Structures are given as structure tokens and as C-alpha cells.
Amino acid sequence: MIAAHRGRVAILVVLTWVVGAAAVACTGGAAPSSANGPVPDDVAAHLSVEVAQGREQYAKREIRLEVTNDSDETMTLLSGALRTAQFGPSRPAKEGRTLVLRPGATRAVYVGLGEARCADPETADGGAAAAAAPSATITLALGEGDDLGPATDIPVDEVSDPVGHLARNHALDCSAAAVAAGADLTVDPDVPVETRDGELTALVTLRIEPVDGGPEVVLDRIAGTTLMSNADPGGDASGWVGRDLAGQGSGEVVLAVVPARCDVHAVAEDKRGTFLPVSARVDGVRQEPVYVPMPDTARSDFYSFVADYCDWPE
């Protein structure tokens, strides 16, 4: 009896396996496919794209492509790419984000700007190529969650940039390239602190190393920032000019600095307060400001100085 029982069990197991295998063979072993197909042209025609950029993205040279869905379909935003005469190919940023784009909604995909094209006068000085509207490719899928259709690349022929973020970034990038051709600007890794006229003062050192065979670079001004002001009572609180920059001839400018503000959140939320905005002339031609970052060690020193100066509780 026991042997007969085992035989029935074995037969049942074999039959179960055969039926299961047959079911897999019929379905190809895949989950049921989505009812959604590619994004159709009449839906794609109801998409618009606008360039945006926040303070936290300046240093990374990233922008947002804000996609507005004026169709009646729910879609998922997967990625995007920017094309413009002012920059080389964009790069993906914050990859792996998938955002549901419902009817009437606007969601953003992040991209990094490509290398600025500065040599061509048509793109360097506001010529026809620079004035041409940028375009984009936005990758979307119909539906959301587990019910997505296939990824569909949607070309958007005209991307709006009402605030002029691309032109501003282009001008800054090309100024930085022009200055870098003639001088290497760096901030020292340490920020010593001393007492001057009874006031704690941080000393931030900018070094200027000429590039052999490059154009002449002359500093005209280093502006203050959201965190840094000129400590000289007789100077310009909004920045350093004239005698403050006299050391550039020897390759070293020491800035006497006091905090521009003492509220804790100014440091906690800082994005650009430790970048030195340097205005210079290259072979006599004025450039847009070049933003020279502090090394991490200098930034840490400066934040500690602000805490001591402002007498924050430990």
C-alpha cells in the first residue's frame, strides 16, 4: 500500500510539472504585456519644454528640462537630452528617476550642459546660431507604474528659455575659458584667522599663475558673496578693488574677509557663498565674472570662522 501511494504521488508531481511547463511554453514565460503602446504623435504634439536652473545647479552646470503635458494621457517621464548651438551634447544627470506626468502637469528631467562652443563667433557673441532656439529629445512611456508602454523618444523642435539660462551659462563658460587661457586661478587650501582692529578677520588667498604663452589677464574686481564681505573699513564692503588687488602682480591676492551675515541658515543652505566672483580683462577685453571655488579644507575653515565670528553656540 505504501508503494502504491508513493507511485500516485510521483505521477501527480510529474503531471503537475508537465502542465506548468506547457503553460510557460504558451506564454513564453513572460508577464502579461501592457495594454499601452508607444506614445502616439497626437499626444507628443501636446508636450512643451522649458529650460530652468536653480542656484544649487550652477556649480554642477546642470539645468532642468521642464516638460508640460497638455494632452489627456498619463505618461511617465524617463529621460531627456538638450541640443543647442551654444553647447556640445548634454549629459544625463540624476539617472534612474522616473516621474509620472499626468495631464496638465509639469515635471522636470535634469541634464548636464555639454562643453561650451566659444571659438565660433556665431555662438560666442550672440550671432545667429546662438539665437536659434534649442531643441530637445524627451523619452516617455504611456501609463505609469507596472503598466508602462515602451519608451518613446519625442523630438521637441523648440525649447523655450525665457530667463536666458543658456545664454548666461554660455557667457560664463566662455569667460572662464578665456581667463584660463592666460592664468590659473586657485584659492589656497587654508584660511587663517587673525584679529585686526579688535575684529576677527579671515584671510582668503587667491593665487594667480600666468600661463606660458597665454594672453594677459588683469583682475579688476573680486565681488563679495552671500557669505563674504570686505573687512577693510575704508574699502568697498561689496567687494575688493584697487589696492586690495595690488598683489596680483606677484601672483597672490590676500582678501581680508568678514561674514556678510550671521544667520545660521545662510551657511546651512549655502550653494555659492564660497565661490570667489572674479572680474578680469583678457588682453584688455572685459570678461563676465569667473567663479573660483574654495577647496573643501578652505570652505571648512571659513565656515568655522563664521561660527566663531558670529558667536554661535557650540
C-alpha positions as CSV (number, residue, x, y, z in Angstrom):
1,M,0.0,0.0,0.0
2,I,2.8,2.4,0.8
3,A,4.5,1.7,-2.5
4,A,1.2,2.3,-4.4
5,H,0.7,5.6,-2.5
6,R,4.2,6.8,-3.4
7,G,3.5,5.9,-7.0
8,R,0.4,8.0,-7.1
9,V,2.3,10.9,-5.6
10,A,5.1,10.6,-8.2
11,I,2.6,10.5,-11.0
12,L,0.8,13.6,-9.6
13,V,4.1,15.5,-9.3
14,V,5.1,14.6,-12.9
15,L,1.6,15.7,-14.2
16,T,1.8,19.0,-12.3
17,W,5.3,19.7,-13.8
18,V,4.1,18.9,-17.3
19,V,1.0,21.2,-17.1
20,G,3.1,24.0,-15.6
21,A,5.7,23.7,-18.4
22,A,3.0,23.7,-21.0
23,A,1.6,26.9,-19.5
24,V,5.0,28.6,-19.6
25,A,5.5,27.5,-23.2
26,C,2.3,29.0,-24.2
27,T,3.0,32.4,-22.6
28,G,6.8,32.5,-23.3
29,G,7.5,32.7,-19.5
30,A,6.8,36.5,-19.5
31,A,4.4,38.6,-17.5
32,P,1.3,39.8,-19.4
33,S,2.2,42.7,-21.6
34,S,0.9,46.2,-21.0
35,A,-2.1,47.4,-23.0
36,N,-0.2,50.6,-23.7
37,G,1.7,51.1,-26.9
38,P,4.3,53.8,-27.9
39,V,3.4,57.5,-27.3
40,P,1.3,58.5,-30.4
41,D,2.1,61.6,-32.4
42,D,-1.1,63.4,-31.4
43,V,-0.1,63.1,-27.8
44,A,3.5,64.1,-28.4
45,A,2.3,67.2,-30.1
46,H,0.8,68.4,-26.8
47,L,4.2,68.5,-25.0
48,S,6.2,71.6,-24.3
49,V,9.7,72.0,-22.8
50,E,11.2,75.0,-20.9
51,V,14.8,75.4,-19.5
52,A,15.1,76.2,-15.8
53,Q,18.1,76.3,-13.4
54,G,18.3,76.7,-9.6
55,R,21.2,78.0,-7.5
56,E,22.0,74.5,-6.4
57,Q,22.7,73.6,-10.0
58,Y,25.0,76.4,-11.1
59,A,28.3,74.9,-9.9
60,K,27.4,71.5,-11.4
61,R,26.5,73.1,-14.8
62,E,23.2,71.3,-14.7
63,I,19.8,72.5,-16.0
64,R,16.2,71.2,-15.8
65,L,14.1,70.5,-18.8
66,E,10.6,71.2,-17.5
67,V,8.1,69.1,-19.5
68,T,4.5,70.1,-19.6
69,N,1.8,67.6,-20.6
70,D,-1.1,69.3,-22.2
71,S,-2.6,66.1,-23.5
72,D,-5.3,63.9,-21.9
73,E,-2.9,61.0,-21.4
74,T,-0.9,60.0,-18.3
75,M,2.7,59.3,-19.1
76,T,6.0,58.5,-17.3
77,L,9.0,60.8,-17.9
78,L,12.1,58.7,-18.2
79,S,14.9,61.0,-19.5
80,G,15.8,63.9,-21.8
81,A,18.6,65.4,-23.9
82,L,19.2,69.0,-25.0
83,R,20.5,70.2,-28.3
84,T,21.8,73.8,-28.8
85,A,24.4,75.5,-30.9
86,Q,26.0,77.0,-27.8
87,F,27.0,73.7,-26.2
88,G,28.1,70.3,-27.1
89,P,25.9,67.2,-26.4
90,S,24.3,67.3,-23.0
91,R,24.9,64.5,-20.4
92,P,22.4,62.7,-18.3
93,A,22.1,63.9,-14.6
94,K,20.2,62.1,-11.8
95,E,19.8,59.0,-13.9
96,G,17.2,56.4,-12.9
97,R,14.5,58.9,-11.9
98,T,11.0,58.1,-13.3
99,L,8.3,60.7,-12.9
100,V,4.6,60.3,-13.6
101,L,3.5,63.1,-15.9
102,R,-0.3,63.5,-15.6
103,P,-2.5,65.6,-17.9
104,G,-1.9,69.3,-17.2
105,A,1.2,68.6,-15.0
106,T,4.8,69.8,-15.4
107,R,7.8,67.6,-14.3
108,A,11.5,68.1,-14.8
109,V,14.4,66.0,-16.1
110,Y,17.9,67.0,-15.2
111,V,20.7,67.2,-17.8
112,G,24.3,68.5,-17.6
113,L,25.4,71.1,-20.1
114,G,28.0,70.0,-22.7
115,E,31.2,71.9,-23.4
116,A,30.6,75.5,-24.4
117,R,31.3,76.2,-28.0
118,C,33.3,79.5,-27.8
119,A,35.6,79.6,-30.8
120,D,32.9,80.1,-33.4
121,P,31.9,83.8,-33.4
122,E,28.3,82.8,-34.3
123,T,28.0,81.1,-30.9
124,A,30.4,83.3,-28.9
125,D,28.9,86.7,-29.4
126,G,25.2,86.3,-29.8
127,G,25.1,85.6,-33.5
128,A,22.5,83.7,-35.5
129,A,23.5,80.3,-34.2
130,A,23.4,81.4,-30.6
131,A,20.0,83.0,-31.1
132,A,18.4,79.8,-32.7
133,A,16.0,78.1,-30.3
134,P,17.4,75.0,-28.6
135,S,15.7,71.7,-29.1
136,A,15.3,68.5,-27.1
137,T,14.5,64.8,-27.1
138,I,12.3,63.7,-24.3
139,T,11.9,60.0,-23.5
140,L,8.5,59.0,-22.2
141,A,6.2,56.0,-21.9
142,L,2.4,55.8,-21.8
143,G,0.9,54.8,-18.5
144,E,2.5,54.6,-15.0
145,G,3.8,52.0,-12.6
146,D,3.7,48.5,-13.8
147,D,1.5,49.4,-16.8
148,L,4.0,51.2,-18.9
149,G,4.2,51.1,-22.7
150,P,7.5,51.1,-24.5
151,A,9.9,54.0,-24.1
152,T,9.3,56.5,-26.9
153,D,11.7,59.3,-27.9
154,I,9.8,62.5,-28.6
155,P,11.6,65.3,-30.5
156,V,10.7,68.8,-29.3
157,D,11.8,71.2,-32.0
158,E,11.7,74.4,-29.9
159,V,12.6,74.6,-26.3
160,S,11.8,77.9,-24.5
161,D,14.4,79.6,-22.3
162,P,12.5,82.8,-21.1
163,V,15.0,83.7,-18.4
164,G,18.1,83.2,-20.7
165,H,19.8,80.5,-18.6
166,L,21.6,79.0,-21.6
167,A,23.0,82.4,-22.8
168,R,24.1,83.2,-19.2
169,N,25.8,79.8,-18.8
170,H,27.4,80.2,-22.2
171,A,28.8,83.6,-21.4
172,L,30.2,82.5,-18.1
173,D,31.8,79.3,-19.6
174,C,33.4,81.3,-22.4
175,S,34.8,83.9,-20.0
176,A,36.2,81.1,-17.8
177,A,37.9,79.6,-20.9
178,A,39.3,83.0,-21.9
179,V,40.7,83.7,-18.4
180,A,42.0,80.1,-18.1
181,A,44.0,80.6,-21.3
182,G,46.0,83.2,-19.6
183,A,46.0,82.4,-15.9
184,D,45.3,79.6,-13.5
185,L,43.2,80.9,-10.6
186,T,43.1,78.9,-7.3
187,V,42.2,79.5,-3.7
188,D,44.6,78.4,-1.0
189,P,43.5,75.3,0.9
190,D,43.9,77.0,4.3
191,V,42.1,80.1,5.6
192,P,44.0,81.6,8.6
193,V,42.2,83.9,11.0
194,E,43.7,86.9,12.8
195,T,42.4,89.9,14.8
196,R,42.6,93.3,13.1
197,D,41.4,96.4,15.0
198,G,39.7,94.1,17.5
199,E,37.8,92.2,14.9
200,L,38.2,88.6,13.8
201,T,39.3,88.6,10.2
202,A,39.7,85.6,7.8
203,L,42.4,85.8,5.1
204,V,41.4,84.1,1.9
205,T,44.3,83.9,-0.6
206,L,43.7,83.8,-4.4
207,R,46.7,82.7,-6.4
208,I,47.2,83.8,-10.0
209,E,49.7,81.7,-12.1
210,P,50.2,83.0,-15.6
211,V,50.0,80.5,-18.4
212,D,53.2,80.5,-20.6
213,G,52.4,82.0,-24.0
214,G,48.8,82.9,-22.9
215,P,47.1,86.3,-23.1
216,E,47.5,88.9,-20.4
217,V,45.0,88.6,-17.5
218,V,44.4,91.5,-15.2
219,L,41.9,91.3,-12.3
220,D,39.6,94.3,-11.9
221,R,37.4,93.2,-9.1
222,I,36.5,90.4,-6.7
223,A,32.9,90.7,-5.7
224,G,31.5,89.9,-2.2
225,T,29.2,86.9,-1.9
226,T,26.2,85.9,0.2
227,L,28.7,84.9,2.9
228,M,31.8,87.2,2.4
229,S,32.3,90.9,2.8
230,N,35.4,93.1,2.7
231,A,36.8,93.5,6.2
232,D,38.6,96.8,5.3
233,P,36.6,99.7,7.0
234,G,37.8,102.0,4.2
235,G,37.1,99.6,1.4
236,D,34.1,98.6,-0.5
237,A,32.0,96.2,1.6
238,S,30.6,94.7,-1.6
239,G,34.0,93.5,-2.9
240,W,37.7,94.1,-3.4
241,V,39.1,96.5,-6.0
242,G,42.1,98.8,-6.5
243,R,44.7,98.4,-3.7
244,D,43.1,95.2,-2.5
245,L,44.2,93.6,-5.7
246,A,47.7,95.1,-5.8
247,G,49.3,91.7,-5.1
248,Q,48.2,90.2,-8.3
249,G,51.5,91.3,-9.9
250,S,53.3,88.9,-7.7
251,G,50.7,86.2,-8.2
252,E,49.0,86.4,-4.8
253,V,45.9,88.4,-3.6
254,V,45.0,88.1,0.1
255,L,41.4,89.1,0.8
256,A,40.6,90.3,4.3
257,V,37.1,88.9,4.9
258,V,34.3,89.2,7.5
259,P,31.0,87.4,7.3
260,A,28.3,89.1,5.2
261,R,25.6,87.7,7.6
262,C,25.4,85.7,10.8
263,D,22.2,83.7,10.4
264,V,22.9,80.0,10.7
265,H,20.7,79.0,7.8
266,A,22.8,81.1,5.4
267,V,25.7,78.7,5.9
268,A,23.5,75.6,6.2
269,E,21.9,76.4,2.9
270,D,24.9,77.8,1.2
271,K,25.4,77.0,-2.5
272,R,27.7,79.7,-3.9
273,G,28.8,81.8,-1.0
274,T,32.4,80.4,-1.0
275,F,33.0,80.9,-4.8
276,L,35.0,84.0,-5.5
277,P,33.4,86.0,-8.3
278,V,36.5,87.4,-10.2
279,S,36.0,90.0,-12.9
280,A,39.1,90.3,-15.2
281,R,40.3,91.6,-18.5
282,V,41.9,89.3,-21.0
283,D,44.3,91.2,-23.4
284,G,42.2,94.3,-22.4
285,V,38.8,92.8,-23.1
286,R,36.4,92.7,-20.1
287,Q,35.0,89.3,-19.3
288,E,32.0,88.1,-17.4
289,P,32.8,87.1,-13.8
290,V,34.7,83.8,-13.3
291,Y,33.7,81.9,-10.1
292,V,36.7,80.4,-8.4
293,P,35.7,77.7,-5.8
294,M,37.3,77.2,-2.4
295,P,38.8,73.8,-1.8
296,D,36.9,71.7,0.8
297,T,39.5,72.4,3.5
298,A,39.3,76.2,2.9
299,R,35.5,76.0,2.9
300,S,35.5,74.2,6.3
301,D,37.9,76.7,7.7
302,F,35.7,79.6,6.6
303,Y,32.5,78.1,8.0
304,S,34.3,77.6,11.3
305,F,35.4,81.2,11.2
306,V,31.9,82.4,10.6
307,A,30.7,80.4,13.6
308,D,33.4,82.0,15.8
309,Y,32.9,85.5,14.5
310,C,29.1,85.3,14.9
311,D,29.5,83.6,18.4
312,W,27.2,80.7,17.6
313,P,26.6,78.3,20.4
314,E,28.6,75.1,20.2
